[in-house]
Amino acid sequence: MSKILLFLAAFLSIALPLSRPLSAQVEPSASGGSSTSEDDSSMSVPAPVSGLPYATGEAKSNYLSASVGVSGAYVNNIFPNDGSTLVNDAVFSVNPSVSLARTTGRQSINLTYSPSFSFYEPTSVLDTMGQSATVAISSRLSPHVAVNVSDAFVRTTDAFNQSYPFSNPITGSTQTTEPIVVAPFAGQMVNSVSGGISDQISKNAMIGGGGSYSSFSLFNAPAGGGLYNSTGFGANVFYDRRMSGKQYIGIGDDFFRSVSDGPGQQYETEVDSLNPFYTFDFSRSFSVSVSVGFSYVLPSSAYLSPSNSWQPTFGASAGWQGKRTTLAASFNRSVVTGGGLIDIYNSYGFSGVAGLRVSKAWNLSLTGSYASIGDITASTATELSTGDTIAGSAEMSRTFGEHINMNFGYQRLHEFYPGIAIIDADPDSNRVFVTLNYQFQRPLGR
């Protein structure tokens, strides 16, 4: 890690002086006026380091919303870990939700809480309550300093009801991530907390950094199932420079430490990634980002071959939002660990989402993701060397007046992880559903 930090320090020692002669230009003129040209506008944090999702629909602010959804579904292969006999179930769910979206001149707050109640027929032993909550707060402390904090929490025993494979937002982030491994009907809790600060140090230069914490835990999975509780801690710093009103170039250093509770001992891993990046904001509704870098992996002595290694990383992402259509996609190669797994893996991942407003009343959405892993450093606790996840969904919604809408959809999950018993025995599952929602909104004073 020290070599990467030295490299970053050297880069900043060159880049920062180049930006300083422009710093006076961010100040208002002596006459009291301020320039409204594009060159004097505030910089935005580029997608590779912001961690914010690309917009995939119309966002409303200054509203308090509440809703309740009632859904019926048919799930094929309700017990993916039981390879002897396929069990298909009908599922009835009730999903209330409350959310707050408030924006002022210097601050935005978004809060959402959604419990869920699911009832299975005939497999009533799976009847359960789940819940999810998200918090995102951003604030501008001064004209050039901004901070943000976010937290996302999910507790579920039904990966099709409240899950990350089908609802993960697409971002341009180059930070090390945990692999997508899903035990569809095992109880699990996932929590992710992050925060950051950015400072526009001159008209065309910005620095920033932040930290993160994540946890993955199973609460009713069988022993020896191949997935384990884990926690992760991360930190990042970045420097970026605006080359023009729409182009950004910069570099980020991301550090991630994972601790997994394996059989009889803990497995610790440190990954330090250096990622130069480039972002081109073609317009307010269309952005493309690319990054190419490397990761330095430091496994603990608990692994079979605990030698340090260098691994190449790269990523590309894009988001576009039109009047009737939204598109977002990302592709990356990164080093992953944790998230239920013990070993350290190279990962290739692709995610895409598309939305179409067919008419005033009809909307269509498609999501898809693919992730594959191959081990870098193995342990004695698992025999998993390669694996992949494919998840996809198609959904159509119809609004009836101001408060009622109905959703129809199909979801499919396929996984291949030899060595993970609760997944490998029968790795496919499908869900067809229909949901009726009642929602009301109350505007908030600005």
Sine and cosine of phi, psi and omega as CSV:
sin_phi,cos_phi,sin_psi,cos_psi,sin_omega,cos_omega
0.00,0.00,-0.56,0.83,-0.05,-1.00
-0.89,0.45,-0.57,0.82,0.02,-1.00
-0.91,0.42,-0.64,0.76,0.00,-1.00
-0.92,0.39,-0.67,0.74,0.01,-1.00
-0.90,0.44,-0.61,0.80,0.06,-1.00
-0.90,0.44,-0.66,0.75,0.04,-1.00
-0.89,0.46,-0.68,0.73,0.01,-1.00
-0.91,0.42,-0.65,0.76,0.02,-1.00
-0.89,0.46,-0.65,0.76,0.03,-1.00
-0.90,0.43,-0.66,0.75,0.03,-1.00
-0.88,0.47,-0.72,0.69,-0.01,-1.00
-0.91,0.41,-0.57,0.82,0.00,-1.00
-0.90,0.44,-0.42,0.91,0.05,-1.00
-1.00,0.02,-0.68,0.73,-0.13,-0.99
-0.96,0.28,-0.64,0.77,-0.08,-1.00
-0.90,0.44,-0.71,0.71,0.04,-1.00
-0.86,0.51,-0.54,0.84,0.01,-1.00
-0.90,0.43,-0.47,0.88,-0.06,-1.00
-1.00,0.01,-0.33,0.94,-0.14,-0.99
-0.90,0.45,-0.63,0.77,-0.02,-1.00
-0.86,0.51,-0.31,0.95,-0.02,-1.00
-1.00,-0.03,-0.11,0.99,-0.16,-0.99
-0.90,0.44,-0.54,0.84,-0.04,-1.00
-0.92,0.40,-0.36,0.93,-0.08,-1.00
-0.96,0.27,-0.18,0.98,0.04,-1.00
-0.99,0.12,-0.18,0.98,-0.02,-1.00
-0.99,0.13,0.52,-0.85,0.05,-1.00
-0.91,0.41,0.41,-0.91,-0.01,-1.00
-0.94,0.35,0.28,-0.96,-0.06,-1.00
-0.90,0.44,-0.41,0.91,-0.02,-1.00
-0.98,0.19,-0.09,1.00,0.04,-1.00
0.99,-0.11,-0.16,0.99,0.02,-1.00
-0.99,0.15,0.23,-0.97,0.07,-1.00
-0.73,-0.69,0.59,-0.81,-0.04,-1.00
-0.96,0.28,0.60,-0.80,0.05,-1.00
-0.94,-0.35,0.21,0.98,-0.01,-1.00
-0.95,0.31,0.32,-0.95,-0.03,-1.00
-0.88,0.47,-0.55,0.84,-0.07,-1.00
-0.93,0.38,-0.44,0.90,-0.04,-1.00
-0.99,-0.12,0.10,0.99,-0.02,-1.00
-0.97,0.26,0.34,-0.94,0.03,-1.00
-0.92,0.40,0.61,-0.80,0.06,-1.00
-0.98,0.21,0.51,-0.86,0.15,-0.99
-0.98,-0.22,0.43,-0.90,0.01,-1.00
-0.98,0.20,0.85,-0.53,-0.06,-1.00
-0.89,0.46,0.44,-0.90,-0.06,-1.00
-0.83,0.55,-0.62,0.79,-0.05,-1.00
-0.88,0.47,-0.34,0.94,-0.02,-1.00
-0.86,-0.51,-0.19,0.98,-0.02,-1.00
-0.97,0.23,-0.57,0.82,-0.08,-1.00
0.96,0.26,0.05,1.00,-0.03,-1.00
-0.99,0.14,0.56,-0.83,-0.02,-1.00
-0.97,0.24,0.46,-0.89,0.16,-0.99
-0.94,0.35,0.57,-0.82,0.01,-1.00
-0.92,0.38,0.73,-0.68,0.02,-1.00
-0.82,-0.58,0.34,0.94,0.02,-1.00
0.05,-1.00,0.05,-1.00,0.00,-1.00
-0.96,0.28,0.80,-0.60,-0.01,-1.00
-0.97,-0.23,0.78,-0.63,0.03,-1.00
-0.96,-0.28,0.59,-0.81,0.02,-1.00
-0.81,-0.59,0.27,-0.96,-0.02,-1.00
0.86,0.50,0.75,0.66,0.04,-1.00
-0.68,-0.73,0.59,-0.81,0.25,-0.97
-0.96,-0.29,0.85,-0.53,-0.09,-1.00
-0.84,-0.53,0.52,-0.86,0.11,-0.99
-0.59,-0.80,0.54,-0.84,-0.02,-1.00
-0.46,-0.89,0.31,-0.95,0.14,-0.99
-0.61,-0.79,0.75,-0.66,-0.01,-1.00
-0.88,-0.48,0.64,-0.77,0.07,-1.00
-0.86,-0.50,0.82,-0.57,-0.09,-1.00
-0.74,-0.67,0.49,-0.87,0.15,-0.99
-0.84,-0.54,0.63,-0.78,-0.07,-1.00
-0.57,-0.82,0.38,-0.92,0.13,-0.99
-0.85,-0.53,0.85,-0.52,-0.08,-1.00
-0.92,-0.40,0.82,-0.58,0.07,-1.00
-1.00,0.03,0.74,-0.67,0.05,-1.00
0.92,0.38,0.91,0.42,-0.07,-1.00
-0.93,0.36,-0.41,0.91,0.05,-1.00
-0.89,-0.45,0.99,0.12,-0.04,-1.00
-0.89,0.45,-0.32,0.95,-0.02,-1.00
-1.00,0.01,0.01,1.00,0.01,-1.00
-0.93,-0.36,0.99,-0.13,-0.11,-0.99
-0.99,0.16,-0.15,0.99,-0.08,-1.00
-0.97,0.24,-0.68,0.73,-0.06,-1.00
-0.66,-0.76,0.76,-0.65,0.08,-1.00
-0.97,0.25,0.72,-0.69,0.04,-1.00
-0.88,-0.48,0.83,-0.56,0.02,-1.00
-0.93,-0.37,0.69,-0.73,-0.10,-1.00
-0.76,-0.65,0.46,-0.89,0.26,-0.96
-1.00,-0.03,0.63,-0.77,-0.04,-1.00
-0.79,-0.61,0.78,-0.62,0.07,-1.00
-0.92,-0.38,0.78,-0.63,-0.09,-1.00
-0.74,-0.67,0.54,-0.84,0.14,-0.99
-0.85,-0.53,0.81,-0.58,-0.11,-0.99
-0.76,-0.65,1.00,0.01,0.14,-0.99
-0.98,0.21,0.35,-0.94,-0.01,-1.00
-0.39,-0.92,0.55,-0.84,0.10,-0.99
-0.68,-0.74,0.65,-0.76,-0.04,-1.00
-0.57,-0.82,0.46,-0.89,0.03,-1.00
-0.75,-0.66,0.78,-0.62,0.07,-1.00
-0.77,-0.64,0.93,-0.38,-0.06,-1.00
-0.74,-0.68,0.74,-0.67,-0.01,-1.00
-0.75,-0.66,0.76,-0.65,0.12,-0.99
-0.87,-0.50,-0.11,-0.99,-0.03,-1.00
-0.89,0.46,-0.47,0.88,-0.09,-1.00
-0.80,-0.59,0.01,1.00,-0.09,-1.00
-0.52,-0.86,0.55,-0.83,0.13,-0.99
-0.73,-0.69,0.63,-0.77,0.00,-1.00
-0.74,-0.68,0.77,-0.63,0.07,-1.00
-0.76,-0.65,0.85,-0.53,-0.02,-1.00
-0.78,-0.62,0.67,-0.74,0.06,-1.00
-0.58,-0.81,0.71,-0.71,0.11,-0.99
-0.73,-0.68,0.77,-0.64,-0.08,-1.00
-0.66,-0.75,0.98,-0.18,0.19,-0.98
-0.98,0.18,0.29,-0.96,0.05,-1.00
-0.59,-0.81,0.56,-0.83,0.00,-1.00
-0.78,-0.62,0.88,-0.47,-0.09,-1.00
-0.87,-0.50,0.67,-0.74,-0.01,-1.00
-0.78,-0.63,0.81,-0.59,-0.09,-1.00
-0.97,-0.26,0.59,-0.81,0.03,-1.00
-0.66,-0.75,0.90,-0.44,0.27,0.96
-0.99,-0.14,-0.02,1.00,-0.13,-0.99
-1.00,0.07,0.95,0.32,-0.12,-0.99
-0.93,0.38,-0.26,0.97,0.03,-1.00
-0.89,0.46,-0.33,0.94,0.00,-1.00
-1.00,0.02,-0.02,1.00,0.03,-1.00
-0.80,0.60,0.73,-0.68,-0.15,-0.99
-0.40,-0.91,0.26,-0.97,0.18,-0.98
-0.88,-0.48,0.76,-0.65,0.09,-1.00
-0.86,-0.52,0.13,-0.99,0.04,-1.00
-0.36,-0.93,0.47,-0.88,0.08,-1.00
-0.63,-0.78,0.48,-0.88,0.00,-1.00
-0.51,-0.86,0.63,-0.78,0.07,-1.00
-0.72,-0.70,0.60,-0.80,0.06,-1.00
-0.70,-0.71,0.76,-0.65,0.07,-1.00
-0.65,-0.76,0.86,-0.50,-0.03,-1.00
-0.78,-0.62,0.78,-0.63,0.10,-1.00
-0.76,-0.65,0.59,-0.81,-0.07,-1.00
-0.55,-0.83,0.65,-0.76,0.08,-1.00
-0.99,-0.16,0.95,-0.32,-0.05,-1.00
-0.96,0.28,-0.48,0.88,0.02,-1.00
-0.46,-0.89,0.07,-1.00,0.02,-1.00
-0.84,0.54,-0.32,0.95,-0.09,-1.00
-0.81,-0.59,-0.01,1.00,-0.03,-1.00
-0.86,-0.51,0.80,-0.60,-0.01,-1.00
-0.73,-0.68,0.55,-0.83,0.04,-1.00
-0.79,-0.62,0.44,-0.90,0.07,-1.00
-0.56,-0.83,0.54,-0.84,0.02,-1.00
-0.66,-0.75,0.67,-0.74,0.04,-1.00
-0.58,-0.81,0.44,-0.90,0.04,-1.00
-0.55,-0.84,0.73,-0.68,0.05,-1.00
-0.77,-0.64,0.78,-0.63,-0.07,-1.00
-0.74,-0.68,0.69,-0.72,0.07,-1.00
-0.68,-0.74,0.75,-0.66,0.15,-0.99
-0.79,-0.61,0.88,-0.47,-0.11,-0.99
-0.45,-0.89,0.39,-0.92,0.21,-0.98
-0.87,-0.49,0.18,0.98,-0.02,-1.00
-0.69,-0.72,0.98,-0.19,-0.06,-1.00
-0.90,0.43,-0.30,0.95,-0.01,-1.00
-1.00,0.05,-0.24,0.97,-0.08,-1.00
-1.00,-0.08,-0.79,0.61,0.02,-1.00
-0.70,-0.72,1.00,0.05,-0.13,-0.99
-0.64,-0.77,0.31,-0.95,0.00,-1.00
-0.99,0.16,-0.49,0.87,-0.02,-1.00
-0.89,0.46,-0.51,0.86,-0.09,-1.00
-0.97,-0.23,-0.11,0.99,-0.07,-1.00
-0.75,-0.66,0.12,0.99,0.01,-1.00
-0.87,0.49,0.81,-0.59,0.08,-1.00
-0.94,0.34,0.49,-0.87,0.02,-1.00
-1.00,-0.08,0.83,-0.55,0.02,-1.00
-0.83,-0.55,0.19,-0.98,0.08,-1.00
-0.99,-0.12,0.24,0.97,-0.10,-0.99
-0.89,0.46,0.65,-0.76,0.09,-1.00
-0.98,-0.20,0.11,0.99,-0.04,-1.00
-0.93,0.36,0.49,-0.87,0.04,-1.00
-0.86,0.50,0.73,-0.68,-0.03,-1.00
-0.85,-0.52,0.27,-0.96,0.06,-1.00
-1.00,0.05,0.50,-0.86,-0.05,-1.00
-0.94,0.35,0.45,-0.89,0.04,-1.00
-1.00,0.00,0.99,-0.14,0.08,-1.00
-0.82,-0.57,0.83,-0.55,-0.16,-0.99
-0.86,-0.51,0.83,-0.56,0.21,-0.98
-0.99,-0.13,0.99,-0.11,-0.28,-0.96
-0.82,0.57,-0.60,0.80,-0.08,-1.00
-0.83,-0.56,0.50,0.86,0.12,-0.99
-0.97,-0.26,0.63,-0.78,0.01,-1.00
-0.92,0.39,0.76,-0.65,-0.05,-1.00
-0.49,-0.87,0.51,-0.86,0.07,-1.00
-0.82,-0.58,0.74,-0.67,0.01,-1.00
-0.78,-0.62,0.78,-0.63,0.01,-1.00
-0.70,-0.71,0.69,-0.72,-0.01,-1.00
-0.67,-0.74,0.84,-0.54,-0.02,-1.00
-0.85,-0.53,0.69,-0.72,0.04,-1.00
-0.53,-0.85,0.38,-0.93,0.04,-1.00
-0.39,-0.92,0.44,-0.90,-0.02,-1.00
-0.35,-0.94,0.23,-0.97,0.04,-1.00
-0.65,-0.76,0.61,-0.79,0.04,-1.00
-0.75,-0.67,0.54,-0.84,-0.03,-1.00
-0.70,-0.71,0.88,-0.47,0.07,-1.00
-0.99,0.15,0.99,-0.15,-0.15,-0.99
-0.99,0.17,-0.25,0.97,0.10,-1.00
-0.42,-0.91,-0.04,-1.00,-0.05,-1.00
-0.86,0.51,-0.55,0.83,-0.11,-0.99
-0.81,-0.59,0.39,0.92,-0.02,-1.00
-0.63,-0.78,0.57,-0.82,-0.04,-1.00
-0.59,-0.81,0.59,-0.81,0.15,-0.99
-0.82,-0.58,0.35,-0.94,0.01,-1.00
-0.12,-0.99,0.05,-1.00,0.01,-1.00
-0.09,-1.00,0.06,-1.00,-0.01,-1.00
-0.03,-1.00,-0.15,-0.99,-0.01,-1.00
-0.56,-0.83,0.22,-0.98,-0.02,-1.00
-0.48,-0.88,0.39,-0.92,0.10,-1.00
-0.64,-0.77,0.67,-0.74,0.04,-1.00
-0.65,-0.76,0.46,-0.89,0.04,-1.00
-0.59,-0.80,0.54,-0.84,0.06,-1.00
-0.70,-0.71,0.80,-0.60,-0.01,-1.00
-0.56,-0.83,0.56,-0.83,0.06,-1.00
-0.95,-0.31,0.67,-0.75,-0.04,-1.00
-0.86,-0.51,-0.07,1.00,0.13,-0.99
-0.53,-0.85,0.37,0.93,0.02,-1.00
-0.98,0.21,0.53,-0.85,0.01,-1.00
-0.92,0.39,0.53,-0.85,0.04,-1.00
-0.89,0.46,0.59,-0.81,0.02,-1.00
0.97,0.26,0.30,0.95,-0.03,-1.00
-0.97,0.26,-0.23,0.97,0.06,-1.00
0.98,-0.18,-0.08,1.00,0.09,-1.00
-0.89,-0.45,0.55,-0.83,-0.13,-0.99
-0.68,-0.73,0.46,-0.89,0.05,-1.00
-0.91,0.43,0.56,-0.83,0.00,-1.00
-0.45,-0.89,0.38,-0.92,0.10,-0.99
-0.74,-0.67,0.45,-0.89,0.01,-1.00
-0.68,-0.74,0.58,-0.82,0.02,-1.00
-0.78,-0.63,0.71,-0.70,-0.04,-1.00
-0.70,-0.71,0.38,-0.93,0.09,-1.00
-0.52,-0.85,0.52,-0.86,0.00,-1.00
-0.51,-0.86,0.48,-0.88,0.15,-0.99
-0.71,-0.70,0.44,-0.90,0.03,-1.00
-0.47,-0.88,0.37,-0.93,0.16,-0.99
-0.72,-0.69,0.74,-0.67,0.09,-1.00
-0.66,-0.75,0.43,-0.90,-0.06,-1.00
-0.76,-0.65,0.70,-0.71,0.04,-1.00
-1.00,0.08,0.91,-0.42,-0.01,-1.00
-0.99,0.17,-0.50,0.87,0.10,-0.99
-0.47,-0.88,-0.16,-0.99,-0.01,-1.00
-0.90,0.44,-0.30,0.95,-0.11,-0.99
-0.81,-0.59,-0.06,1.00,-0.08,-1.00
-0.87,-0.49,0.71,-0.71,0.02,-1.00
-0.80,-0.59,0.62,-0.79,0.12,-0.99
-0.70,-0.71,0.61,-0.79,-0.07,-1.00
-0.19,-0.98,-0.20,-0.98,-0.01,-1.00
-0.52,-0.85,0.62,-0.79,0.01,-1.00
-0.76,-0.65,0.57,-0.83,0.08,-1.00
-0.87,-0.49,0.86,-0.51,-0.05,-1.00
-0.87,-0.49,0.80,-0.60,0.03,-1.00
-0.92,-0.40,0.71,-0.71,-0.02,-1.00
-0.67,-0.74,0.75,-0.67,0.03,-1.00
-0.83,-0.55,0.82,-0.57,-0.01,-1.00
-0.91,-0.43,0.65,-0.76,0.07,-1.00
-0.79,-0.61,0.89,-0.46,-0.02,-1.00
-0.91,-0.41,0.67,-0.74,-0.02,-1.00
-1.00,0.01,0.99,0.10,0.03,-1.00
-0.98,0.18,0.07,-1.00,0.01,-1.00
-0.88,0.47,0.92,-0.39,0.09,-1.00
0.99,0.14,-0.21,0.98,-0.01,-1.00
-0.30,-0.95,0.21,-0.98,0.05,-1.00
-0.99,-0.16,0.54,-0.84,0.05,-1.00
-0.90,-0.44,0.86,-0.51,-0.06,-1.00
-0.92,-0.40,0.62,-0.79,0.00,-1.00
-0.64,-0.77,0.65,-0.76,0.14,-0.99
-0.86,-0.51,0.72,-0.69,0.01,-1.00
-0.77,-0.64,0.82,-0.57,0.05,-1.00
-0.88,-0.47,0.84,-0.54,-0.11,-0.99
-0.86,-0.50,0.73,-0.68,0.07,-1.00
-0.92,-0.39,0.85,-0.52,-0.14,-0.99
-0.72,-0.69,0.99,-0.15,0.23,-0.97
-0.91,0.41,0.56,-0.83,-0.07,-1.00
-0.59,-0.81,0.30,-0.95,0.04,-1.00
-0.65,-0.76,0.74,-0.67,0.02,-1.00
-0.79,-0.61,0.72,-0.70,0.06,-1.00
-0.84,-0.55,0.93,-0.36,0.08,-1.00
-1.00,-0.03,1.00,-0.05,-0.02,-1.00
-0.86,0.51,-0.59,0.81,0.03,-1.00
-0.36,-0.93,-0.03,-1.00,0.05,-1.00
-0.91,0.42,-0.34,0.94,-0.07,-1.00
-0.94,-0.35,0.03,1.00,-0.06,-1.00
-0.62,-0.79,0.85,-0.52,-0.03,-1.00
-0.64,-0.77,0.62,-0.79,0.03,-1.00
-0.75,-0.66,0.69,-0.73,0.02,-1.00
-0.72,-0.70,0.58,-0.81,0.09,-1.00
-0.68,-0.73,0.47,-0.88,0.05,-1.00
-0.51,-0.86,0.55,-0.84,0.06,-1.00
-0.63,-0.77,0.80,-0.60,-0.02,-1.00
-0.35,-0.94,-0.52,-0.86,0.00,-1.00
-0.42,-0.91,0.34,-0.94,0.04,-1.00
-0.83,-0.55,0.60,-0.80,0.08,-1.00
-0.95,-0.33,0.87,-0.49,-0.13,-0.99
-0.97,-0.25,0.78,-0.63,0.01,-1.00
-0.83,-0.56,1.00,-0.06,0.03,-1.00
-0.99,0.13,0.41,-0.91,0.03,-1.00
-0.98,0.21,0.17,-0.99,-0.04,-1.00
-0.94,0.34,-0.12,0.99,0.00,-1.00
-0.94,0.34,-0.30,0.95,-0.04,-1.00
-0.99,0.15,0.32,-0.95,-0.03,-1.00
-0.91,0.41,-0.65,0.76,0.01,-1.00
-0.76,-0.65,0.99,0.16,-0.15,-0.99
-0.99,0.17,0.72,0.69,-0.02,-1.00
-1.00,-0.02,0.60,-0.80,0.05,-1.00
-0.93,0.37,0.46,-0.89,-0.01,-1.00
-0.47,-0.88,0.40,-0.92,0.09,-1.00
-0.97,-0.25,0.71,-0.71,-0.02,-1.00
-0.74,-0.67,0.73,-0.68,0.04,-1.00
-0.95,0.32,0.54,-0.84,0.06,-1.00
-0.71,-0.70,0.49,-0.87,0.10,-0.99
-0.36,-0.93,0.32,-0.95,0.00,-1.00
-0.34,-0.94,0.42,-0.91,0.08,-1.00
-0.55,-0.84,0.62,-0.78,0.00,-1.00
-0.50,-0.87,0.40,-0.92,0.01,-1.00
-0.44,-0.90,0.54,-0.84,0.07,-1.00
-0.63,-0.78,0.69,-0.72,0.00,-1.00
-0.65,-0.76,0.71,-0.70,-0.01,-1.00
-0.77,-0.64,0.92,-0.39,0.06,-1.00
-0.98,-0.22,-0.13,-0.99,-0.01,-1.00
-0.92,0.39,-0.58,0.82,-0.05,-1.00
-0.85,-0.53,-0.19,0.98,-0.12,-0.99
-0.75,-0.66,0.63,-0.77,0.14,-0.99
-0.77,-0.63,0.64,-0.77,0.01,-1.00
-0.66,-0.75,0.63,-0.78,0.11,-0.99
-0.49,-0.87,0.61,-0.79,-0.02,-1.00
-0.44,-0.90,0.47,-0.88,0.06,-1.00
-0.53,-0.85,0.50,-0.86,0.09,-1.00
-0.65,-0.76,0.67,-0.74,-0.02,-1.00
-0.45,-0.89,0.41,-0.91,0.21,-0.98
-0.84,-0.54,0.84,-0.55,-0.08,-1.00
-0.53,-0.85,0.13,-0.99,0.10,-0.99
-0.99,-0.15,0.79,-0.62,-0.05,-1.00
-0.77,-0.64,0.48,-0.88,0.11,-0.99
-0.32,-0.95,0.24,-0.97,-0.05,-1.00
0.99,0.15,-0.37,-0.93,-0.02,-1.00
0.89,0.46,0.49,0.87,-0.03,-1.00
0.97,-0.23,-0.31,0.95,0.01,-1.00
-0.98,-0.18,0.40,-0.92,-0.01,-1.00
-0.98,-0.21,-0.73,0.68,-0.10,-0.99
-0.93,0.36,0.11,-0.99,-0.03,-1.00
-0.95,-0.32,0.74,-0.67,-0.16,-0.99
-0.74,-0.68,0.53,-0.85,0.35,-0.94
-0.99,0.17,0.65,-0.76,-0.06,-1.00
-0.75,-0.66,0.67,-0.74,0.19,-0.98
-0.92,-0.38,0.76,-0.65,-0.04,-1.00
-0.65,-0.76,0.58,-0.82,0.08,-1.00
-0.70,-0.72,0.68,-0.74,0.07,-1.00
-0.66,-0.75,0.57,-0.82,0.03,-1.00
-0.52,-0.85,0.51,-0.86,0.05,-1.00
-0.57,-0.82,0.63,-0.78,0.03,-1.00
-0.67,-0.75,0.66,-0.75,0.04,-1.00
-0.76,-0.65,0.64,-0.77,-0.02,-1.00
-0.70,-0.71,0.82,-0.57,0.12,-0.99
-1.00,0.01,0.99,-0.11,-0.09,-1.00
-0.92,0.40,-0.67,0.74,0.04,-1.00
-0.44,-0.90,-0.10,-0.99,0.01,-1.00
-0.88,0.47,-0.48,0.88,-0.08,-1.00
-0.97,-0.25,-0.39,0.92,-0.11,-0.99
-0.93,-0.36,0.69,-0.72,0.08,-1.00
-0.72,-0.70,0.56,-0.83,0.00,-1.00
-0.80,-0.60,0.67,-0.74,0.05,-1.00
-0.67,-0.74,0.58,-0.82,0.04,-1.00
-0.75,-0.67,0.70,-0.71,0.09,-1.00
-0.74,-0.68,0.49,-0.87,0.04,-1.00
-0.38,-0.92,0.55,-0.84,0.04,-1.00
-0.51,-0.86,0.52,-0.85,0.06,-1.00
-0.63,-0.78,0.71,-0.70,0.05,-1.00
-0.62,-0.78,0.70,-0.71,0.07,-1.00
-0.77,-0.64,0.53,-0.85,-0.01,-1.00
-0.76,-0.65,0.49,-0.87,0.12,-0.99
-0.62,-0.78,0.75,-0.66,-0.19,-0.98
-0.95,0.31,0.57,-0.82,0.12,-0.99
-0.98,-0.19,-0.74,0.67,-0.01,-1.00
-0.75,-0.67,0.81,-0.59,-0.08,-1.00
-0.96,-0.27,0.29,-0.96,0.05,-1.00
-0.83,-0.56,0.13,-0.99,0.07,-1.00
-0.99,0.14,-0.16,0.99,-0.10,-1.00
-0.99,0.16,-0.27,0.96,-0.06,-1.00
-0.56,-0.83,0.45,-0.89,0.08,-1.00
-0.96,-0.27,0.18,0.98,-0.06,-1.00
-0.97,0.23,0.89,-0.45,0.04,-1.00
-0.93,-0.36,-0.51,0.86,0.05,-1.00
-0.62,-0.78,0.32,-0.95,0.05,-1.00
-0.04,-1.00,0.24,-0.97,0.05,-1.00
-0.45,-0.89,0.37,-0.93,0.03,-1.00
-0.77,-0.64,0.73,-0.68,0.13,-0.99
-0.82,-0.57,0.82,-0.57,0.02,-1.00
-0.72,-0.70,0.65,-0.76,0.01,-1.00
-0.42,-0.91,0.41,-0.91,0.02,-1.00
-0.49,-0.87,0.46,-0.89,0.12,-0.99
-0.73,-0.69,0.73,-0.68,-0.10,-1.00
-0.60,-0.80,0.65,-0.76,0.09,-1.00
-0.81,-0.59,0.68,-0.73,-0.01,-1.00
-0.82,-0.57,0.51,-0.86,-0.01,-1.00
-0.72,-0.70,0.82,-0.57,0.02,-1.00
-1.00,-0.06,0.57,-0.82,0.05,-1.00
-0.81,-0.59,1.00,-0.09,-0.03,-1.00
0.97,0.24,-0.42,-0.91,-0.11,-0.99
-1.00,0.08,-0.44,0.90,-0.20,-0.98
-0.89,-0.45,-0.25,0.97,-0.15,-0.99
-0.88,-0.48,0.69,-0.73,0.14,-0.99
-0.59,-0.81,0.39,-0.92,-0.01,-1.00
-0.78,-0.62,0.69,-0.73,0.01,-1.00
-0.89,-0.45,0.65,-0.76,0.11,-0.99
-0.83,-0.56,0.69,-0.73,-0.05,-1.00
-0.34,-0.94,0.20,-0.98,0.04,-1.00
-0.68,-0.73,0.69,-0.72,0.04,-1.00
-0.77,-0.64,0.61,-0.79,0.05,-1.00
-0.70,-0.71,0.67,-0.74,0.04,-1.00
-0.77,-0.64,0.81,-0.59,0.10,-1.00
-0.79,-0.61,0.73,-0.68,0.04,-1.00
-0.70,-0.72,0.55,-0.84,0.06,-1.00
-0.71,-0.70,0.99,-0.16,0.01,-1.00
-0.69,-0.72,0.98,0.18,0.04,-1.00
-0.88,0.48,0.78,-0.62,-0.05,-1.00
0.94,-0.34,-0.28,0.96,0.08,-1.00
-0.98,-0.22,0.98,-0.19,-0.19,-0.98
-0.88,0.48,-0.62,0.78,-0.08,-1.00
-0.97,0.26,-0.08,1.00,0.06,-1.00
-0.89,-0.46,-0.65,0.76,-0.20,-0.98
-0.92,0.38,-0.51,0.86,-0.10,-1.00
-0.88,0.47,-0.59,0.80,-0.07,-1.00
-0.38,-0.92,1.00,0.06,-0.30,-0.95
-1.00,0.03,0.08,1.00,-0.08,-1.00
-0.93,-0.37,0.60,-0.80,0.09,-1.00
-0.45,-0.89,0.54,-0.84,-0.02,-1.00
-0.73,-0.68,0.47,-0.88,-0.01,-1.00
-0.61,-0.79,0.77,-0.64,0.13,-0.99
-0.90,-0.43,0.73,-0.69,-0.13,-0.99
-0.57,-0.82,0.33,-0.94,0.17,-0.99
-0.65,-0.76,0.69,-0.72,-0.06,-1.00
-0.74,-0.67,0.71,-0.71,0.09,-1.00
-0.93,-0.36,0.84,-0.54,-0.07,-1.00
-0.89,-0.45,0.64,-0.77,0.18,-0.98
-0.89,-0.45,0.79,-0.62,-0.09,-1.00
-0.67,-0.74,0.60,-0.80,0.15,-0.99
-0.68,-0.73,0.46,-0.89,-0.02,-1.00
-0.78,-0.63,0.56,-0.83,0.07,-1.00
-0.81,-0.58,0.86,-0.51,0.00,-1.00
-0.92,0.39,0.56,-0.83,0.03,-1.00
-0.96,-0.27,0.52,-0.85,0.05,-1.00
-0.90,0.43,0.63,-0.77,-0.02,-1.00
-0.99,0.16,0.00,0.00,0.00,0.00
